[in-house]
Amino acid sequence: MGQNSLLRYTLHPLAKQKRISPSALVNEVYLKREEGSGTRKLMQYFFVSNDIDSPRGHVVGGNESIKQSVMAGLGIAYH
């Protein structure tokens, strides 16, 4: 995924994997930035490039809110 990475809770099943295939991400819940965010555009590009339909998720404003939500186990995020 280049210089960007996937944030996930330490107890999440994907947390210990160094490489994660796009197909492993299909059923995950995503914590997304607001519409128009560069991070969100990059995440959407990744999904389209890997033939992943628009994933389930929640819009969370701000990096710190996303990190806290990931730590609470509410989903994963691309950053």
BELZIPE-V839601 format. One record per residue. N is the residue number from 1. SS is DSSP state (h for helix, s for strand, l for the rest). Layout:
n=N ss=SS
n=N ss=SS
This chain:
n=1 ss=l
n=2 ss=l
n=3 ss=l
n=4 ss=l
n=5 ss=l
n=6 ss=s
n=7 ss=s
n=8 ss=l
n=9 ss=l
n=10 ss=l
n=11 ss=l
n=12 ss=l
n=13 ss=l
n=14 ss=l
n=15 ss=l
n=16 ss=l
n=17 ss=l
n=18 ss=l
n=19 ss=l
n=20 ss=l
n=21 ss=l
n=22 ss=h
n=23 ss=h
n=24 ss=h
n=25 ss=h
n=26 ss=l
n=27 ss=l
n=28 ss=l
n=29 ss=l
n=30 ss=s
n=31 ss=s
n=32 ss=s
n=33 ss=l
n=34 ss=l
n=35 ss=l
n=36 ss=l
n=37 ss=l
n=38 ss=h
n=39 ss=h
n=40 ss=h
n=41 ss=h
n=42 ss=h
n=43 ss=h
n=44 ss=h
n=45 ss=h
n=46 ss=h
n=47 ss=h
n=48 ss=h
n=49 ss=h
n=50 ss=l
n=51 ss=l
n=52 ss=l
n=53 ss=l
n=54 ss=l
n=55 ss=l
n=56 ss=l
n=57 ss=s
n=58 ss=s
n=59 ss=s
n=60 ss=l
n=61 ss=l
n=62 ss=l
n=63 ss=h
n=64 ss=h
n=65 ss=h
n=66 ss=h
n=67 ss=h
n=68 ss=h
n=69 ss=h
n=70 ss=h
n=71 ss=h
n=72 ss=l
n=73 ss=l
n=74 ss=l
n=75 ss=l
n=76 ss=s
n=77 ss=s
n=78 ss=s
n=79 ss=l
